[in-house]
Amino acid sequence: MPGKIPSIRQEVFVSQPRKTKKRFSLLLLPVIGVALWLGYKQGQSYLVKPEAAIVLGGHEDRERFAAKLAAQDPNISIWVSSGSPQKYVEKIFAEAGIDRDRLHLDYHAVDTVTNFTTLVDDLKAHGIDSVYLITSENHMRRALIIGEIVFGSRGIVIKPVSVPSDAPSEPIEKTLRDGARALLWLATGGTGETLIERESRNLQSIKHSGRSPEDFVDRDKS
């Protein structure tokens, strides 16, 4: 007897799981890659002894937290990026017994991305290859992604230290947007600030129209 010829319906049924499995494997590869990269970076941070602490301005609690850390580790320098007014920051650290010559205050940054891009060359000029990164817990994910791209491009290892916060986690869109801006800086030297300013102006217009822009504006100028 001649063999039974499989129907088209049967062939589709058999091949469909194979296609699905292949697509799943392709999607899984970048996930595994990112997981391995993050694991490697985390392992690096455990092995290094930071030479400095980077404080992302925006909240006084971060500066007070950094002052306590500096008091516990007299060998690290403290770099505050666009934090509280100079006299106030100096007072916080003076009250913690931190010498003024350990304190570096920089006010060039206008947002989280430029917190890193405005400091990275100064850190390298001072021979710094490893740092504590101090920011609020809800802000750390975005800050760490940007930092790994910007500081990582200069071989600076980051050890994150989160300041406790009751604020809700930032929307993932901010992390993705600023991660892209960090990559743009890596490729071109620009950070896309003008695009963010334009976005903020547009969102202000939306606000006046009655819609809520809160999930999109980068209010954390740290």
Summary of the structure (lengths in Angstrom):
residues: 222
radius of gyration: 23.3
end to end distance: 78.5
largest distance: 96.3
contacts: 644
relative contact order: 0.13
helix: 58%
strand: 13%
